[in-house]
Amino acid sequence: LILLGSAAGGGFPQWNCACSNCCRAWAGDPKAPHRTQASLAASSGDGRWLLVNASPDLLTQIIRTPALHPIGLRASPIAAVLLTSGEIDNIAGLLSLRERQAFTLLATPRVQEILARNSVFDALDPALVRRQPLRPEETVEVAGLRVTLFPVPGKPPLYLEGAAAAGEEEDTVALELTGSDGRRACYVPGCHHVTPALRERLAGAEAIFFDGTVWTDDELQGVGVGTKTGRRMGHQPLSGPDGSLAALRGVAARRKILVHINNTNPLLIEDAPERGLAAAEGWEIGYDGMELAL
Amino acid sequence: LILLGSAAGGGFPQWNCACSNCCRAWAGDPKAPHRTQASLAASSGDGRWLLVNASPDLLTQIIRTPALHPIGLRASPIAAVLLTSGEIDNIAGLLSLRERQAFTLLATPRVQEILARNSVFDALDPALVRRQPLRPEETVEVAGLRVTLFPVPGKPPLYLEGAAAAGEEEDTVALELTGSDGRRACYVPGCHHVTPALRERLAGAEAIFFDGTVWTDDELQGVGVGTKTGRRMGHQPLSGPDGSLAALRGVAARRKILVHINNTNPLLIEDAPERGLAAAEGWEIGYDGMELAL
């Protein structure tokens, strides 16, 4: 597994933001390293790769990841792309996977419908890119891995909020990857609240990548860059008695890694005291290029 | 003027390509430096910037260009974005200009219609992003510059070829920028063939940025990566008696710069003999980060 990007939508620093975190990143502070938008690459080791979400930073991520460089004259090792939602930060990178390259595009029927309704995605040649609907709890084999989507509490993409009914099951899904030896990894980049079913699902995984968007619910208001709460954006805050770290306490997993970290989150700063609190709960902070061999 | 990116669609190296040029770039050969996809930033010097096209590499381009860094808590100096076509490599970067930022989005009515029909672009908050149709030969003032689009021979975006009537006037436009002192720059990233009207338009400009996509018409076939000719993709080859360099011979301009250079073009290699031929005709090879003060 290679964590291609570890930031939430907008990346870090965010193009139009001069909050205190972003200012440190713009200034090149080594304690506030730049991060691209969240995405994961997974492989069973046979040379083919599954891309989990296609972030707007995908070309940058491919260029800095030798495992994803071309393996023939016009041949990418990326065999499939799986989308966990229709949010822009998960789908925009599809527009960079042009140039007559065959791959399988996996997403729930709802997300496939979003792509079908937007003609810009026809830039992916329909003769080469196979769009395969994948319902929650269906399992397919991709790049030597068993892939299962499962619903988590979330919300529809902002740009479709007017059109979509709120909180339907398929809007936000998470991913379970299972190797041939039965070992599992779970990728949950967005989660509105932890449920007992989710705790059960995550328990016993080799690795959990979990929604680390905001540390506190009113964090954007606190730094003056927005009016929305974390929960309004579909993300449970990490800290506090009703935060996700508390809700996930006791869930056993070999590695527990926070991803999809918003530019306002204090965890982005390497010497922030909040890092110690996350570490005390057994959580690592994901970073661009982080590799895990399970 | 800052040339943010100098490559054609796909960039250099291209994500799935191992042609001889791309192999040198993947290997980190200093004579084959990486290039992002073509885009230009322009300003009259008042601190506001006009972005000419929003390439898929836009976030990378902003991060490496201090003039485009935020100037307030949530405030970008990018006052406007102008699109010269609806091609993916000119519009995908719009999806990265989210996060509650006001700017003006200028494009021909045809390109505005493409954006309107694709709901993903609703991610640009309509309360903040003003979409302003700009017809060829209309002039508006943006960021202290007079901006005029003018038609050039071209073709509709590939992903719309089925839907659009071929070769209509608005499909490909070029840009004329005029400062308060009357000095002009022209940006022509795509051009199917040079016409007398185009020669006349370009003559006397301080700077011309011109379509440098392919050196020879059958270049993609030559390196084995495609079947389409340059002209089929809407781009006149540079070389030869019927090439654009010959067609533009004698057009007087202080600086003449090739941009939108395809990954197959020998001009990408710094010691290629083709560079000498272009230089003999008075052309410079644009590069990422190139700055011109007119």
Interface residues (C-beta under 8 A of the other chain):
Chain A: G9 G10 G11 P13 Q14 W15 N16 C17 A18 C19 C22 W26 H34 P56 D57 L58 L59 T60 I62 I63 L68 H69 P70 I71 G72 L73 R74 A75 S76 I78 I88 I91 A92 L95 S96 L97 R98 E99 R100 Q101 I114 R117 N118 S119 V120 D122 A123 P157 L158 Y159 L160 A163 G224 V225 G226
Chain B: G9 G10 G11 P13 Q14 W15 N16 C17 A18 C19 C22 W26 H34 P56 D57 L59 T60 I62 I63 H69 P70 I71 G72 L73 R74 A75 S76 I88 I91 A92 L95 S96 L97 R98 E99 R100 Q101 I114 R117 N118 S119 V120 D122 A123 P157 L158 Y159 L160 A163 G224 V225 G226
